[in-house]
Amino acid sequence: MKLRWFLLVFLLPFAVQAQQDITLENIWKDYMFMPNYVPGFNFLNDGKHYSKFDGNNIVKYDITTGKQVATIMNGNEVDEEKLGRIDDYTFSGDESKIILKTKTEKIYRRSSKAVFYIYDTKDKSLSTVSDLGKVMYATFSPDASKVAYVFENNLYYKDLSTGKENQLTIDGSFNNLIFGAADWVYEEEFSFAKAFWWSPDSKKIAYLSFDESDVKEFTMQMYKDGGYPEYVTFKYPKVGEDNSEVMAFIYNLDSEETLPVDVGSDYEYIPRLKWTQNPDQLCVFTMNRWQNDLKLHLADAKTGNAKLLLQEKNEYYIDIHDNLTFLEDGKHFVWTSEKSGYNHIYLHDMNGKEVKQITKGDWEVTNFYGVDEDDNRVFFQSAEESPMERYVYCTSVKGGKKKKLTKTKGWNDVQFSDTYDYFVNTHSSANAPMTYSVLNEKGDEVRVIEDNKYLRGVMETYGANPVEFFDFKTSEGVSLNGWMIKPDNFDPNKKYPVFMTEYGGPGSQEVVDKWDAFNYWWYQMLAQEGYIIACVDNRGTGGRGEEFKKMTYLQLGKYETIDQIEAAKWLGKQGYVDADRIGIFGWSYGGYLSTSCILKGNDVFKAAIAVAPVTSWKWYDTIYTERYMRTVEENPDGYKDNSPVYFADKLKGNYLLIHGVADDNVHFQHAAEMANALIKYNKQFDTYFYPNKNHGIYGGLTRLHLYTKMTNFLKEKL
């Protein structure tokens, strides 16, 4: 459950006027304070050039100078009326062809369907991928001779030399059987929507099937101009209910035969498939329902038989990731694991035996970028220097001394070229927006692409107050990290109200030295109006090792709530804080936590805002909830003791409950049942609901409306 919100990016220039107050219209109507972004670089194969959009043109640039060197696709040379606006594009492996994505129709968080075209860079021709209409996930084969895609829950591929469309599955049907695409809960919790993969030799397609027939349905209402609402019904497995039955298959294009992959029957989930360097060898991940027993199987693509490659067990749970690289020598693979208590990189042979622990120490590898096999180097990001900072390193596959590639204090995240000769570093800090720079393999800066100098000037003009970091120990002796924004003209002899913000979910972090592009300016506006803004990362959050992160197992919300209450009490003891005026805000998991805090900390918090909160874990999905809580039958006390709906009678302060009626993720049911519980005990509260809006609650002036309500609530109630 990566319960997050969408960030809408509008890059609109405006005339800065000194000494103006920050307003909600500035933030959510005119989008005055949005930073400039540099979309993901499409590095080309030579490692020295990249491509990006220029209108409907695709242009080639020199990575070292930023100068345009060629136009790869000229929009004037294609049928623009037919093509329309291009939403995205993907090169074939040899860069001879491009898939163009147009007329995209979003479905859920990661899924969409669209009209896809193929552009040939040599003869400048344009053709549709499919005559069926909008399809999903059009993907080139490695040799660029074919394109695979999903249409109406069935898997297809098109032979580009003949133009023939081939249907590989025939039984796919809505809310019943899916081939080659993930169901809702896999898409949300295992973070992928496309569920097919070409073999390295382009002769086979591995794919997953999802039998949803026994999964219960959930229905949302969409309110349109007609007399009756539109009902949107989809499969959503709640805690303890049936999941889809998932199987892995391999389709052989030459023989036109489909083989089921035999990984046994003692699994609940298949969260990943990945081809090895051998086109006849597929790696299949399986997990048990509680997600604490992970197996990697090697399947023979000729027979479908599989053998165990690697097994990991954990007393808590195992986070699924994509940090698996099969090396070109065909004898080894690189893998990350928390088995030491911290996430680190390991080298294994193809029998699964550990050959080398490449990184080690009481710190976390937080991102794995890949392996440069020409020089036997591994590239990664870590929290070695501080849980609140990130730096990028490389080291030998054989282990040994690390080399630090990014040196600027704060948060560094990079994208490498395929040759690892150059990379683009995105750097920011809590007090400085993103700078995008090109660095070479030694970590030396080649050029700055975007430094957001304009926004830095705006910060000075509008008097942005600095984010200050702090730490403290709770009454239990737990050290927690936090940040604070103090009001304009701060006077330590005065008493200020405190508005706490948090997220707090498993493995997340909010207290980081990184630019907050979402709520930074709202917090600055509130600071201008006399509020202290504070944030504390509770137990269960990331960057500090497995013990700190996983201690909330089976008691999700318990220690998080305790720590937020402790943070409020600590803040209340500071001489400049009005302890009778402390409020708390959160969205999604953060809304769950803010709700728990005002109920269980009713003598500490005067007000709380909860946007799209979980209010009982039994109403959330299987994969996320059972990973941390198991089922209600196995863990009744964990559910009852840590679900806010059971503590409505404790409400004393001011509570604002907000939810989107069309939230496919955390259903409006959570807000409705929380309201019922509060009404049962005659507890007065404020509520706002947003018809036709999903978990992100956005579109048009929706965000302005939402933040106006939240701001007014704070002014009136805190």
N, C-alpha and C positions, 0 to 999 in steps of 0.2 A: 504494500500500500504506500506508494510514494505519493502521499496525499499532498499535493502541491497545487498551486494555482498557475494559470497561464499569465505570462508577461507579454502585454501587447506593446509592440515597439513602433513608435511614431517619431520620426526624426524631423521635427518642425523647427525652423529657425524663428527667432523672435528678437525684438529689440529689448535689451536689458536696461532697466531703469533702476538706478541706484536707490537703496534704502526702501524699496518696496517690501511690504509684508508678503510672505508666502501664503497663497490661498489654495483652496481645493480646486478651484477652476484652473489655476496655473498647472496643478499636478495632473488632474484627471479629465480635464476638458481640452485644454490647449497643449498639454504634454510638453510644457516648456523645459522641463528638467531632465528629459530622457537623454542618456549618453549616446554618443555615436557608437555603433557596433560595426564590427568587421565580420561578416558571415564566414562560416567555415571555409577554409581554403580548399579548393579542389586542386591539389598538387598533381602535376602531370608526371608521366613515367620517368622523365629524365632527371627529376628532382631539382631542377633549376628554374622551372616555370610553373605557373598556376593559371587557372582560368576562373572567370567569374562573369556574372551578368553585366551587361551594359544595355539597359532597356531589354529588348528581346534578342539582343545579340549575345553571343558567347565569345569572350575575348581572351586572348592569351597574353600573359604578362611575365616579365623577368622578375624573379623573386628578389634579386639583389638590388635592382634599381626601381622597381615598380612601374617601369615603362611598358607600354603596350607594344608587343612585337608582331601580333597577327590577330586577325579576326577568324575564329574557328567556324562560327556560324553567323552569317549575316541575315538578320531578320528580313531584310528587303528582298532576299533571294528566295524566300519561301512564301507559301500561301498564308500570309498573316491573318487574313479573314477566317480561314479555316482553322488555323492554329490557335489564335487568340493569345492571351497572356500565358507565358510559360511559368509554372509554379516551381519546377525543379528540373534538374537534368542529371544524367549519369552516363559516364563514358563506358564503352566496352573496354575490355582488358588491353586491347591493342590500340585504343583510341581512334579507331577507324569509324566508329559509329557512336551515336548519342541517343539515349532514350530521353524524350521530352515529356514531362508530366504537365497536363493541362486540365482545366475545369475540375479541379480537385473537390471532392465532397467528403468532408470529415465525418467519421463514424464515432469512434471513441477516442481515447487519449492518443493512441498510436496508429490506429487503423483509419484507412481512407480508401476511396475508389476514385478513379480518374480516367480521362481519355489520354492514352499514351501514343506517342509518335516515335518513329525511328528516323533520325537524320543521318545520312551517309556523308561523311566529311570529304570524300573523294569526288563523288559525282553530284553532290549537293541535292540529292533527292530526299523527299519526305514521304513517309508511308505510315499508315496506322498500324499499331501493334495488333489490334483485334477488330474485327467487324461486329463483335458482339455488343459493343457499347462501352460503358465504363467498367473497367476491370481493376484488379488489385495487384500491387507489388510486382509490376513488370520488371524482370531481371534478366540481363544477358547471361548466356553461357560463357564460360571462360574464353572459348575460342571465337566468340561473337557471331556464331553461325545460327544461334537460336535465341528465343526469348520465352521464358516461362512466366505464367501469371495465374491468378485465380479469378474465376467468374462464377457467381452464384454458388459458392461453396464447393466448386469443383476445380481441379487443377488441369491446366492446359500448357502446351508449348507450341510455339510457331517456328517452323523452319524458314529462315529468312531467304534461303536460296530458291525455295519453291513457293513460298507464301502460304503453305498449307498449315492450317490450325489443327492441332491434335489434342483431343480430349483424353486425359489419362484416367480420370475417375468419372463415374456417372451417377453415383448415389447421393451426392451432396444435396442438402436441402436445408432451408432456413429453420433455425432453432431445433435442428435434428442431427445432421451429419455435416462435418466440415473437413475438407481436404486441403492442406497446404496453407491454411490460415489459422491463427490461434483463436481460441474462444475468449470470452470477456475476461475471465479471471486470470488466464495465462498472460494475456496482453497487459493487464494492469499490474500483476504481481511478479511475473517472470520477465517482464519488460521486452517482449517481442510480439510482433503481429504477423509478420511473414513467417510461415512455417514450412518452407521448402528450401533446399540447398543443392546447387549444382555440384557434381563431382569435378575434380581438377581436370579430367580429360574430356569433359562435356558430354560424356556418354550415358550418364546416369543422373537421376534426380532423387534425392532422399527427401522424404516429407513426413509430416505428422498427420494423423487423422484424429478427429475429436467426435466421439459419439455422445451427443448432448441429450439423448432421448430421455434419460432419467433425471436430468438436472431440472430443478424447479424454476419456474419463470417468475420474473418480476415485471410489473407494468407501471409505466409513468404516463402521466397525462400532459399533453402539449395543447395549449390553448391558442386557437387560431381565430380567424374572423368568422368561421361558420358557427352554427348553432350548437354543435356538439364538439367536445374535445377530441383530439387525436390520441389514440392509445399506442404507446411504444412498448412492446413486450420483448424481453430478451432473457436469456438464460443467465442466472446469477446464483451460484451455490453459496448459501449462507452456512455458518458454522454447523458442523455435524451432518450436513446434507450431502447428497451424492454429487461427486464431481463428474466431469466428462471422463469416459473411458478413452485413454489415449494410447495409440500404437504408432510405431515407426515402420515405414516402408521404403523400399528402394525400387525405383522404376528404371529398367534398362531400355534405352531408346532403340538399340539395335534389334533386340529380341522382342521388344514390345511386351515384356513380362514384368510383373510386379511381385516382389518378394517381401513378405513380412519379416521384420528383424526380430529374432528370437532372443530376448533378454530376460526370459523367465516371466513369472507372474507376480513376484513379490515386490511390486512397486505401485505407487499411486501416481507419480508424476514423471514426465519426461521433459525436463526443463531446458535441454539443449541437445542439438545434434551438431557434429562438426566433422568434416572430412579430414583425414590425415593427408600427408603428402602422397600417399599411395592411393590411386583412384579406386582401388578395390577394397579399401578399408575405411569404415565409418566409425566414428566415436559417438556413442549414445550415452547420455547422462540419464540415470534413473534415481528417484528419491522415494523414500517411504512417506506416508501421510504426515508424520510429525516433522519431517524435513531435518532429521538429525542423522540420517544414514544415506550417504551419497555414493553411488557407484558409477564408474566410467567403464563402459564396455567397448571392446573392439569387435565390430561386426564385419564378417566377410561378405562383400557385396555380391559375390557369385552364388553364395548358398543361403545367406541370411543368418547363419549361425554366429554366435557371439561368445567371446570369452571376457573374463573380468580383467581389466587393466589396472584399476586403482579403486580403492574403497576408503572413504573417510567417515568416521563416526564422531559424534560430538554429544556431550551430555546435555547440551541446550539445543542448538539448531545450527545449520550451515547456510550461510548466505550464498546464493547462486551468483556467479560472475562469468565474464567472458575471457578471463585471463588464462587461456589455454593456447599454447603455440606448439605445433608439431614442427620440429626442425627439419631442414632439407636433407640432412644426413640419413633420415629415415630411422634413426636409432634412438632419438631422444625427444622429449617434450619438456616445455617450461610451464609451470603451474604455480598458482599462489594459494596459500593455505594459512589458517589461523591456528594450526595445531600446536605452535609454540606458545600460544597466548597472545601473539601479535601477528598481524597479516604480513607474510613474507613470501619471497620468491624461491622456488625450488626447481632443480633439474632432475628429471627422472629418465630412466631408460624405457624402452618400449615393452618391457615386462612389468613396468610399474614401480620398479625399485628406485628408491631415492639415491641419486648419485651425488648431489651437492645441494646444500642450502646456500643459495646465492647471496641473500641478504639476511642479516640477523641483528637482534638487539631489542631493547624494550621500547620500540616505536613501531609505527604502522606504515607499511606501503599502502598508499591511498589511491594510486592509479598506476596501472601497468600499460606502458605505451607500445612495447614490442621488442623484438630482437633483431639486431643488425648482424646477420650471420656472416657477412664478409669479414667483419672485424670481431666477431664473437662478443658483442656488447649487448647488454640489457639496459633498457631505458625505463625509468619509473619516477613517480612522484611520491614524496613521503612527508610525514609529520615528525621527522626525527628531531628537528630543532625546537618545535613547539606544537602542541595539538591545535593551536590557533593559526598556524602558518603552514604554507606548502612550498616546497622547493623541488626542483627536478634534478635527477642524477642519472649517471650511467655507470655501469660497472661491468667487469668481464663475466661472461657466462660461467667461468670457472670460479667466480667469487673474487674477493680481495678488496683492494682500495677503491672507494667510490670517487667519482668526479662530480662536483657540483656544477651544473650547467646554468642555473639561474641564481643570481646573487642579490637581486633587489628584494628588500624586506617586505613581507606581506604574503600575498597569494599568487602563485605562479602555476599556470596550466598551459600545456603546449600541444601543438599539432605538428608532427614530423612529416617531412617528405618521405617518399618510399625508399629513397636512398640514404636517408638519415644525414644528408649533407647540410640541410637547413631545417629550421623549425620556426614556427610562429609562436611567440610567447604572449599569453594574455596575462598581464600583471595588474593587480589593483591592491588597495588596502582599504581599511574601514573608512579612511578619510580622503581617499583619492580614487576617482573613477578609472576605468580600464585604459591601459596603454597597450597597444598591439605592436610588437617589435619582431623583426626578423633577426634571428641569431644563427651563427654557423655552428658546426659540430663541436667547436671548442667552447661554445657559450658566449662568444664575442658578438656584440651587437653590430649588425650590418646596416640596418636602417629602421626608422620608426614609421609604421604605417598610419597609426592614429593614436594621438595622445590625449584627446578630449580636452585640449587646452581651453577651448571655449567654455566647457562646463566648469572647469576649475576656476575660471574667472567669475562665472555665475555664483559659485559657492562663496567667493569672497564678497561679491556685491550684495548677496542676500544674507550675509553674516552667518553662514553655516557654523554651527557649534561642533567642536571636535568630539569624536567618539573616544571615550577613555576606557581602558581596560582595567579590571580589578579582579581580585580573587579573595575568597574568604573560606573559613571552615565552619561547617554546620555543627550543631550540638552533638552530632554523632561522630564528629571528627573527619567528615568528608570534605575534601578540598574541591571547590567549584569555581569555575571561571565565569566572568561576566563582563558586560560593557555598559556604559552609561553615557547619556547625552544630557548635559546640564542646561538650564534655561539661560536666556539672554541676561547679561549683566548679573551673573550668578553672585549671590551674597551668602557666604557660609553661615551667617548669623540669622538668616531667614529660614522659614519652614516652607518646603515645597511639596505639592502632591507628586506622587510617583505613579507612572503608567508603565507597567511591566508588559513585555512582549515575549513570546516563547513559541517554540514548536515542540521540541522535547522527545520526538519519536525515536524508535530504535535506530541507532547508527547515524542519526542526523546531527548537524551542528549549526548553531546560529551565532555562537560567540567565536567569530573568526575574524582575522584581519583581512577582510575582503569587502569590496564595495557591495552595498545592498541596493540593487537597482529597482527594487519594488517599493519598499516603504520608507526609504531614507528621508525623502522630502516631507512626507506626512509627519514623521517623527520630528524633523526640524521645525515644521510649522507648530506642532504642539509645544516644542521647547520655546519657541518665540512667545507662546502664550502662557508660559510659566510652569510647564510640567517638566519633571525629570523623567526621561525615558530610560528604562533599564531592561537588560536581558541577561538571563543566567542559563547555562547549559546544565541540566540535571543529570543524575545517574541514568544510564541507558543510552546516552548519546555517544557519538563516535570520536575517533582520533586518539583514544586513550587506552586502547587494548581491549581484549575480549572480556576480561573480568568486569571492567567498568560498564561495558556495553550490554553484556548479557545477564547482569545481575537482576534485571527486571523480569526474567523468565518466569512464566506462570503467574505473575503478579503485575501485569502490564498496567501502569498508571499509579501503582502504590508509591514507589520510591520517587517517581517523577513529581507527584503531588506533594509529598513530604518535602522534597528539595525546593520546590517553588515557594511553598509556605515558609520554609526556613530562610529563603532568600528575601522574602518580603519582611520577615521579622528582623533580619540583619539590616536591611535598608532602613527600616523603621527606627533603628537605634542610632542611625547617623544623625548628627546634630542639625543637619539642614533638611531633614525629611519630616513631613507631617505624617506620623504613623497612623493617623485616623483617616488618611486620604490616599490609600494605595489601591490601584486597580490593576487588572490583568486582561490581556487580549491574546487570542490565538485563532488560527484558521485550521480546520481539518483536525489532525491530531492535536494541534495547538488549541483548537476549540474544545476538544475533549478535555484537555488539561486545564484550560481556564474555567470550564464548568466544574470540574472536580475541585478546583482550588476554592471557588467561592462557596461551595457546599461544605467541604471538609475544613476549610480555613475561614469559616464565616465570622470569626472574631478578628481576622487579619485584613481581609479584603473588603473594601467598601463597594466595589463595582467590578463587573466582569463582562467582557464581550466574547461571544463564541460564534464563529462563522463556520457553518457546515460541519458541526461536531459529530463524532461518534458519541452516542449516549448509552448504548449497551453493546458490548462486544458480541453478543449472540446474534446481532443483526448484521454484522459485517461478514466479509467473504471468508471462504475456507482457507485459502493459501496463506494470506497475511495473518489472520487471527490465530489459526491453529499452529502456525510456526512459533508463536510466542506464548500461546495460552492453552494449546490442545483444545479439547472439546468441553462443553458445559458438563457433560456426564463425568468426564475425567477430572475436571477442575472446577467444581461448583462454587467453591469459596472464592477462587480467583476471579470468576465472573461477577459474582454478587458483590464482593467487597470493593470492586474497582470499576463499576459501571455507574455513572452519575444518576441514571434514572431511578436508582434505588435510594438516593439520598436527597430527593427533592424537598423533604420535610425540613432540611437543615438550612434552607435558604433564608438569609437575613438581609443581605445587601441588595444592590441593584444589578439586575441581570438582563442582558440583551442577547437574544437568541435569533440568529440569522441563518437562512438556508435557501438554496435554489430548489425549486419544486421538481426540476428535471435533472437532478443530480443522479447520474447513473452509478456513481462510485459510493459515496456515503448517502444513502437514500434519505429522502425527506421524511421517511418513517422515523428516523432518529429524532428529528425536531418535533414531529407530531407526538411521539410517545413521551418526550421530555415535557412538552406542554401539558399533556394529560396528567403526568405525575405532579407537576406544579399546581395545576388546577385542583387536583384531588386534595391537596393540603392548603388550598386557598392562598397560594403564594403568588403575589403580584410580580409581573415581569414584563419586559418589553420584547416585542418580536417583529421581525421583518421577514417577508418571504418574497422570492423572485420567481414568478412563473416563467417557464421555458428556459431557465438558466441552469447550467450544469454546475459542477464542483468549483469552477473558476469564477462564476458570477461576473460576467463581463459582456461587453457589446454595447455600442452606442454610448449613452450617458449613464449606463448602469453603474460603473465604478464611481462616478461622481455622486450618484444618488446614494450608494452604499456608504461611501466615506463621509458624506454629509451627515447621514444618520448617526454613524459611529462617533463623529466629532461632537455633534450636538448632545449625544448621550453623555459623553465624558464631561462636557461643560456643565450639564445639568445635574449629573449624578455623582461626580467625583470631586 
